[in-house]
Amino acid sequence: MALLLLFNFFNNYFIIFIIIIIIYSLGMCLAAAGIWVTVDGDSFMKVLPPFTDDFQSHVNVGIFSITIGAVMTLLGLLGCCGAQKESKCLLIMFFSIILIICIAETAATIVALVYSSYTEIILRAWATPGLKEQYGKDKILTDLWNSTMTTLQCCGFSNYTDFSESYYYKQNGTLYPPTCCAVLSNNPTAKASKSLDMFKVASRYCITRGVATFAAGV
């Protein structure tokens, strides 16, 4: 009975063609948006005011949109070919690929929701003690953290309080390193200050910025 319903559905090529056109159109729109972001991201972000500068700087929507758009466009062409030739084999292949993609995306979302909190706990248990005890002492670790905080414009793993009572604070008498400052290279006031509250990027924490950047594939 189920197979009969499936074949009856495939026999209604008009409905299938409409579905294929929608998927193909979405793919073309995504690809066009991706090219737009890649070529001129500033003008694209002006069209979407709810998004922030962080989104524009750290989320590679261009490549992501082009990739997804290309896949959807190819699937649309496959479906169009199957509908034009009235080939049940091609149409079954088309809908099977769509189904596999939907299942994979659902599974990936569930895994991300379940394990993201565990990942953060593990990273926090490893990174925070190293930051407190080795930052300013171990050159390799210090350079790594400086590069991370400068690139992501963040301060500390969880927040700037990670430097409280740290080795860096005890040795230098300043609570926050210069790399926590909004302006790094030409800010002697911030570098000389013993209280960098006015200079620190207090709302940008490395764990939040790093996870968002990694998830975006940057």
N, C-alpha and C positions, 0 to 999 in steps of 0.2 A: 504493500500500500504506500509506504514511504517513498519507494523508488518510483512508483507511478506518479505521485504528486510532484516529485523532483523533475521527472521528464515532462510532465504537463507544464511545469513552470518554465522549463527551458524551451518549450514549444512556443511560449508567448514571448517572441523575440523583441517585441516593442518595449515591454517592461525592462527586459535585460539591456536593451540599447540605451534606455533612459538612465539606468544605473551606471552603465559604462561611461556615458557622456559626463555624468556628474563626477565620477572618479577622475576621468581624464581632465576635466576642467579644473578640478581642485589641484591636480598635479601640476598643470601648467601655471596656475596662479601662484602656487608655492614656489615653483622654480623661478618665476618672474620676480617674486618678492625677494627670494634669496639672491638673485643677481643684483637687484636694486640695492639691497643692504650691503653687498660686497663692493659694489662700485661707488655708491654714495650713501653711506649709512646715516650721515647727519640729517639729510633731507627726509629719509624714511622715518627716523625717530621723531621728527617734528609732526608727522601724521599721527603718531601714537603717543600723545602726551602722558597717559597713565604710566608708561614705562620710564624708568629712571636712567641716569647716565651710567650707573653700574651695569645695567642690562646691556646697554650699547657697548660698553668697554669690555665686558668679560663674558658675554654669552655669544658664541659664534653662531648667530641665527642664520647667517648667510649660507655657510656650507651645509648646515643642517637642513635648511629649507630647500636648497638645490638638490640635495641627495634624496630627501623624501619626495620632492616633486618629480624628480626623474623616475623614481621607482613607480610612483602612481601613474605617470604618463605612459611608461612602458606597459604597465598592467592594463591601462585603458586601451592601448593599441592592440594588446593581445585579445582583450574582450571584443573590441570592434571587429577584429579579424575573424574571431569565432562566430560572432553574430552575423556578419556578412556572408560567411560560407555556410552558416547554419550548422556549424560543427559542434555537436554535443561534447566531443572530447576536449576541444579548446575551451569551451565554456566551463566545463567541469574543472579543468586546470585553472582557469581564471578565478573561479569562486573558491577553489581549494587554497590557492595562494593567499587570497584575501582572508580566508578563515585562519590560516596558519599565522599570518601577520597579526591578526586580532588576538589570537590566543597567546602569541609570544609577547605582545605588548601588555596584555593583562597579567601574565605571569611575571614579567619584569617589574611591573608596578607593584605587585604584591610583595615580591622579594625586596624591592627597594624600601617599601614601607616597613616591612618586618625587621630588616637587618640594618637600616640606617642608624637607628638609635644605638644598637650594639657596636657598630663601627665607631661611632663618636666616643662611646665610653672607653673602648680599647685605645683609640688614639689619644684621648685625654690622659689616660693612665700612663701612657708611654711618653707623651710629649711634654706635659706640664712639669714633671720633676726634672727632666733634662733642661728645660728652659730656666727653671729656678736655680739649678745647681751648676750648669755648664755654660750658660750664656755669658760671654765675656771671658771665660777661662779657656774653653776649647775653640780654637780658631775656626775649624771647619764647621762646627755646629753654629757658631756665631755668624759666620758668613752666610750660612744657609738660611738662618732666621732673618738676617738683615735683608737678604734678597727676597725672601717670601713676603716680609712685611712691606717692603718697598713696592714690590710688584702688585700685591693685592691691596695695598693701602690699608693695612690693618695693624693691630697692636696686640700682641700676645696670642696664645692659642684660644683661650676662652674669652678673655678681655684684657685690658691694660693692667688689671690687678694681679695678673700672673707675675709681674715683676716686683710685687711687694715682698720684702724680706728676701729677695733673691741675692745671688752672688754678685750680680752686676750692681745692685743697689748698695750693698755693703762695701764694695770696692770703690765705687765712683761717687757715692753720696747723692746721686740723682735717681729719682724713682723710675723714670722712663727713658729708654735710649732714644737718640735722635731719630732713628728709623720709625718711631711711633708718631713722628710729627707730620703734619700735613705738608709742610714745605721742608725738604731735607737738606739740599745742597747749599742754599744761600740763606740759612736761618741761624745766624750766630747767637741770637737771643735765646732761641729754643735750645740750642746746644749747651749754652752756658747756664741755663736756668736750672734751679734745683727743684722747681715745681712746674712741670710741663702740662698742667691741667688745661691751659688755654690752647696748647698746641697739639695735644694728642688727638688721634682719630678715635674718639671714644666709642662711637657707634658701629665701628667696623671691626669685627673680630675675625681672626684668621680662619677659625673652623667654619664659620658661616660662609665667608667669601671663598674659601678653598673648596668646600663641598659643592657650592654652586658652580664654580668654574670647572671643576672636574666633571660634573654631571653634564655640562654643556659641551664637553669635549675640547676644551681649549687647552 
